[in-house]
Amino acid sequence: MTEKDQLRGRRILVVEDEYFIAVDIKERLEAAGAVVVGPVATMGKALSLMESETLDGAILDLNLGGEMGFRVADAFKERAIPFVLATGYGRTDIPTRFADVALCKKQIDATEIASALFPNELIPGREED
């Protein structure tokens, strides 16, 4: 199974405040078969979309215009929406309640995102547990 198989048709919310990074993430996800919701640049818009859209996963930039996006991350957890943190911050900068959330460094790689959002699906080259 490729990342295209894992992401095909999946509705992924992109929460990123830097325009060019958001467009790059969107294009990479769409090339891998995902349906991108957004991107959005604020916590308010992200929270609003969570109420109005069906989501299979999300990518969250932690620093949104100087405001940390932990409220959005908490909402993803409450709704059991798998998400990854796209950030330059290290694990020690992130509250322990998000210890189980994958960190993906920017520039986002579709294979890394697919593996982080849907870890129980077989990826070629990775042995089954």
Secondary structure, DSSP 8 states (H G I E B T S, - for coil): --HHHHHTT-EEEEE-SSHHHHHHHHHHHHHTT-EEEEEE-SHHHHHHHHHHS--SEEEEESEETTEETHHHHHHHHHTT--EEEE-S--GGGS-GGGTTSEEE-SS--HHHHHHHHSTTS--TTS---
